[in-house]
Amino acid sequence: MAGNMELKEKTVLITGATGGIGKALSQRLSKEKCRLAIFARKEEKLKEISTELKSGGVECIYKRCDVRNKEDVKNAVDFVYKKFGRIDLALLCAGVLIPNPIENFDSSIIKNSMEINFLGNIYFLEYLFPVMKSQGSGTIAAVSTLPDRRGVPGWGAYGASKAALSLMLESLRAEAKQKYNINIITIKPGSVKTPMIEKYPRHGAISPEKAADIIVRGIKKEKKIIQFPLLQVVMVRLTDLFPVFAYDRIPIEMQKGEGYPSAEEKTLKTP
Ligand SMILES: NC(=O)c1ccc[n+]([C@@H]2O[C@H](COP(=O)([O-])OP(=O)(O)OC[C@H]3O[C@@H](n4cnc5c(N)ncnc54)[C@H](OP(=O)(O)O)[C@@H]3O)[C@@H](O)[C@H]2O)c1
């Protein structure tokens, strides 16, 4: 059932706020007059964004947080709670896209992807749940990806970390809502023109501002899943229906689409 969540003056925690989607969401939510707490690793950039937002008249605090570090995550949640006394909405946008071409199958890449894209969000859930339970309400929206059901050549580390996240969020959704009035939203973007996909340009990619707009509208409507853009949603969900034997016969050139990591990227350093 479509809801109607009011965002004005709500306290919002945002991770990945120095990136394309997280920054656009911070800017978008500043227009809703939310109180913002923004996090990422690049402190200088956080300071810059916070100064810009505050000049527009909103309250904005920031702190460095590496989501791989559980202590950093605990400190981030404590920091927001101490300053604002509540956390109404958490937008978990931190993530990395690290290719893992088969030429260099390397478990350290997969570990790093899981630590940032999956476990980083789980740490946040662990510390956000007690706050939201005590409030008797709250919304946690985490960014997964649109193709979170099928493996794509070269992107297994990313896909596996996002599939794990989507499944975990789904497994928590009903219980969190029914027992504690906590909304869990899974955000599943297709291609968004951000630094993350700069090296892998995709046809039909939308701007981060447009993505932020869609996400905020979805949150207001209390959607459980926010997926976009529409054409990509249709294509990806159709591909999900292919039986395995048919999917496996698609030439990998077609499966992987544009922007497949090249074999030269086998020396790529993990961020
Ligand atoms: N762009 C797309 O087409 C697309 C599609 C589907 C899903 N997504 C997802 O959308 C989310 C946002 O991505 P984006 O496109 O905005 O990418 P982006 O511009 O590269 O931003 C990524 C953000 O994650 C932060 N981050 C990375 N590693 C971190 C760590 N260890 N600890 C804390 N923060 C960390 C980065 O900040 P610092 O470097 O300052 O830490 C940055 O703010 C990601 O979860 C991504 O997987 C993106």
The ligand as a Tripos MOL2 file, in Angstrom:
@<TRIPOS>MOLECULE
LIG
   48    52     1     0     0
SMALL
NO_CHARGES

@<TRIPOS>ATOM
      1 N1         26.3770    4.3390  -10.3220 N.am      1 LIG1
      2 C1         25.6710    3.2730  -10.6750 C.2       1 LIG1
      3 O1         25.3850    3.0460  -11.8790 O.2       1 LIG1
      4 C2         25.1630    2.3240   -9.6170 C.ar      1 LIG1
      5 C3         24.3140    1.2810  -10.0250 C.ar      1 LIG1
      6 C4         23.8290    0.3910   -9.0710 C.ar      1 LIG1
      7 C5         24.1610    0.5580   -7.7340 C.ar      1 LIG1
      8 N2         25.0020    1.5680   -7.3740 N.ar      1 LIG1
      9 C6         25.3350    1.6890   -5.9520 C.3       1 LIG1
     10 O2         25.0440    2.9910   -5.4950 O.3       1 LIG1
     11 C7         25.8780    3.3190   -4.3810 C.3       1 LIG1
     12 C8         26.5150    4.6660   -4.6070 C.3       1 LIG1
     13 O3         27.3730    4.5560   -5.7330 O.3       1 LIG1
     14 P1         27.8040    5.7740   -6.6470 P.3       1 LIG1
     15 O4         27.4200    5.4220   -8.0240 O.co2     1 LIG1
     16 O5         27.3730    7.0420   -6.0320 O.co2     1 LIG1
     17 O6         29.3840    5.5980   -6.5630 O.3       1 LIG1
     18 P2         30.5560    6.5870   -6.1830 P.3       1 LIG1
     19 O7         30.3440    7.9220   -6.7740 O.co2     1 LIG1
     20 O8         31.8080    5.8440   -6.4820 O.co2     1 LIG1
     21 O9         30.3840    6.7170   -4.5850 O.3       1 LIG1
     22 C9         30.7130    5.6720   -3.7220 C.3       1 LIG1
     23 C10        30.6670    6.1980   -2.2920 C.3       1 LIG1
     24 O10        31.0040    5.1470   -1.4060 O.3       1 LIG1
     25 C11        31.9830    5.6200   -0.4800 C.3       1 LIG1
     26 N3         32.8300    4.5190   -0.0350 N.ar      1 LIG1
     27 C12        33.5440    3.6420   -0.7800 C.ar      1 LIG1
     28 N4         34.2310    2.8180   -0.0010 N.ar      1 LIG1
     29 C13        33.9430    3.1700    1.2870 C.ar      1 LIG1
     30 C14        34.3530    2.6910    2.5560 C.ar      1 LIG1
     31 N5         35.2190    1.6640    2.6860 N.pl3     1 LIG1
     32 N6         33.8610    3.2820    3.6690 N.ar      1 LIG1
     33 C15        32.9980    4.3280    3.5610 C.ar      1 LIG1
     34 N7         32.5730    4.8370    2.3910 N.ar      1 LIG1
     35 C16        33.0550    4.2570    1.2740 C.ar      1 LIG1
     36 C17        32.7700    6.6710   -1.2580 C.3       1 LIG1
     37 O11        33.3460    7.6300   -0.4090 O.3       1 LIG1
     38 P3         34.8770    7.7150    0.0370 P.3       1 LIG1
     39 O12        35.7230    7.2600   -1.1000 O.co2     1 LIG1
     40 O13        35.0370    9.1600    0.4240 O.co2     1 LIG1
     41 O14        34.9540    6.8160    1.2230 O.co2     1 LIG1
     42 C18        31.6500    7.3370   -2.0410 C.3       1 LIG1
     43 O15        31.0470    8.3330   -1.2480 O.3       1 LIG1
     44 C19        26.8670    2.1720   -4.2650 C.3       1 LIG1
     45 O16        26.4630    1.2810   -3.2580 O.3       1 LIG1
     46 C20        26.7950    1.4990   -5.6160 C.3       1 LIG1
     47 O17        27.1690    0.1530   -5.5640 O.3       1 LIG1
     48 C21        25.5060    2.4580   -8.2770 C.ar      1 LIG1
@<TRIPOS>BOND
     1     1     2 1
     2     2     3 2
     3     2     4 1
     4     4     5 ar
     5     4    48 ar
     6     5     6 ar
     7     6     7 ar
     8     7     8 ar
     9     8     9 1
    10     8    48 ar
    11     9    10 1
    12     9    46 1
    13    10    11 1
    14    11    12 1
    15    11    44 1
    16    12    13 1
    17    13    14 1
    18    14    15 2
    19    14    16 1
    20    14    17 1
    21    17    18 1
    22    18    19 2
    23    18    20 1
    24    18    21 1
    25    21    22 1
    26    22    23 1
    27    23    24 1
    28    23    42 1
    29    24    25 1
    30    25    26 1
    31    25    36 1
    32    26    27 ar
    33    26    35 ar
    34    27    28 ar
    35    28    29 ar
    36    29    30 ar
    37    29    35 ar
    38    30    31 1
    39    30    32 ar
    40    32    33 ar
    41    33    34 ar
    42    34    35 ar
    43    36    37 1
    44    36    42 1
    45    37    38 1
    46    38    39 2
    47    38    40 1
    48    38    41 1
    49    42    43 1
    50    44    45 1
    51    44    46 1
    52    46    47 1
@<TRIPOS>SUBSTRUCTURE
     1 LIG1         1 GROUP 0 **** ****
